[in-house]
Amino acid sequence: ADICKVVCFNRGKIAALKRRLPPAADLERKAERLKAGGHPGRLAVLFTLARTECCVCDLSHVLGQPVSTVSQHLRILKSAGVVRCRHDGKLVFYSATESAAAMILRANDSPARQSGRDLNRER
């Protein structure tokens, strides 16, 4: 198995990582948001809405999916808090929240980068 052959730990590293770990309730909310994007169709909706707002009909044509399918994806994404809507007369426009758009665009543009200093170097 790919595990350490001896038990060791770095107190400074552990303390720093514990301080950076969000509270359990925050992790639960983040997990729900990530789970909402865990379907290829919903992820495609998020990629599209991260760039511009769209109505359901526009999204349906862009994604080549029925309006009912796109509407279902939007309902799930909205309930997870990663998509919002605005009404304009008889039309409803959807867009990704700022945090969801930033995450999607960052993930699409480049590989994940570690922020801050490398904690592995503290050994």
C-alpha positions as CSV (number, residue, x, y, z in Angstrom):
1,A,0.0,0.0,0.0
2,D,1.1,3.6,-0.6
3,I,1.3,4.6,3.1
4,C,4.2,5.7,5.3
5,K,6.2,2.8,6.8
6,V,6.7,4.7,10.0
7,V,4.4,7.0,12.0
8,C,5.7,10.5,11.9
9,F,4.1,14.0,11.9
10,N,5.2,17.6,11.8
11,R,3.5,19.6,14.5
12,G,3.9,22.9,12.7
13,K,2.5,21.6,9.5
14,I,-0.5,20.0,11.2
15,A,-1.3,23.2,13.2
16,A,-1.1,25.3,10.0
17,L,-3.3,22.9,8.1
18,K,-5.9,22.8,10.9
19,R,-6.0,26.6,11.0
20,R,-6.7,26.7,7.3
21,L,-9.4,24.0,7.4
22,P,-12.9,25.5,7.1
23,P,-15.5,24.7,9.7
24,A,-17.5,21.5,9.0
25,A,-20.7,23.5,8.1
26,D,-18.8,25.4,5.5
27,L,-17.3,22.2,4.0
28,E,-20.8,20.7,3.9
29,R,-22.1,23.7,1.9
30,K,-19.1,23.6,-0.5
31,A,-19.6,19.9,-1.0
32,E,-23.2,20.5,-2.0
33,R,-22.1,23.1,-4.5
34,L,-19.5,20.9,-6.0
35,K,-21.9,18.0,-6.1
36,A,-24.3,20.1,-8.2
37,G,-21.6,20.5,-10.8
38,G,-20.8,16.8,-10.8
39,H,-23.0,16.0,-13.9
40,P,-21.6,16.7,-17.4
41,G,-24.8,18.5,-18.4
42,R,-24.8,20.8,-15.4
43,L,-21.1,21.4,-15.7
44,A,-21.7,22.5,-19.3
45,V,-24.4,24.9,-18.1
46,L,-22.0,26.3,-15.5
47,F,-19.2,26.8,-18.1
48,T,-21.7,28.7,-20.3
49,L,-23.2,30.8,-17.5
50,A,-19.7,31.6,-16.2
51,R,-19.2,33.6,-19.4
52,T,-22.6,35.3,-19.9
53,E,-26.1,35.1,-18.7
54,C,-28.6,33.2,-20.8
55,C,-32.3,32.2,-20.8
56,V,-33.3,28.6,-20.8
57,C,-34.0,28.7,-24.6
58,D,-30.5,30.0,-25.4
59,L,-28.9,27.3,-23.1
60,S,-31.0,24.6,-24.8
61,H,-29.7,25.6,-28.2
62,V,-26.1,26.0,-27.1
63,L,-26.0,22.6,-25.4
64,G,-28.3,20.8,-27.8
65,Q,-30.5,19.6,-25.0
66,P,-34.3,19.9,-24.5
67,V,-35.5,22.9,-22.6
68,S,-36.9,20.5,-19.9
69,T,-33.5,19.0,-19.3
70,V,-31.7,22.3,-19.1
71,S,-34.5,23.6,-16.8
72,Q,-33.9,20.7,-14.5
73,H,-30.2,21.3,-14.5
74,L,-30.8,25.0,-13.7
75,R,-33.1,24.1,-10.8
76,I,-30.4,21.9,-9.2
77,L,-27.7,24.5,-9.7
78,K,-29.9,27.3,-8.4
79,S,-30.8,25.3,-5.3
80,A,-27.1,24.7,-4.7
81,G,-26.5,28.4,-4.8
82,V,-24.1,28.4,-7.8
83,V,-26.6,30.0,-10.3
84,R,-29.0,32.9,-9.9
85,C,-31.8,34.2,-12.0
86,R,-33.3,37.6,-12.9
87,H,-36.7,38.3,-14.5
88,D,-37.0,40.6,-17.5
89,G,-40.7,40.7,-18.4
90,K,-41.6,37.2,-19.6
91,L,-38.0,36.1,-19.8
92,V,-35.8,34.6,-17.1
93,F,-32.1,35.0,-17.4
94,Y,-29.6,32.8,-15.5
95,S,-26.0,33.5,-14.6
96,A,-23.4,31.8,-12.5
97,T,-22.6,33.4,-9.1
98,E,-19.3,35.3,-9.0
99,S,-17.7,32.6,-6.9
100,A,-18.9,29.8,-9.1
101,A,-17.9,31.6,-12.3
102,A,-14.4,32.3,-10.9
103,M,-14.0,28.7,-9.9
104,I,-15.2,27.3,-13.3
105,L,-13.1,29.8,-15.4
106,R,-10.0,29.1,-13.2
107,A,-10.4,25.4,-13.6
108,N,-10.9,25.7,-17.4
109,D,-7.9,28.1,-18.0
110,S,-5.1,26.4,-16.2
111,P,-4.2,23.6,-13.8
112,A,-4.8,24.1,-10.2
113,R,-2.1,26.1,-8.5
114,Q,-1.2,26.0,-4.9
115,S,-1.8,29.2,-3.1
116,G,0.6,30.4,-0.4
117,R,3.8,28.7,0.6
118,D,4.4,25.0,0.2
119,L,3.7,23.4,3.6
120,N,5.6,20.3,2.6
121,R,8.8,22.2,2.8
122,E,8.3,22.7,6.6
123,R,9.6,19.1,7.3
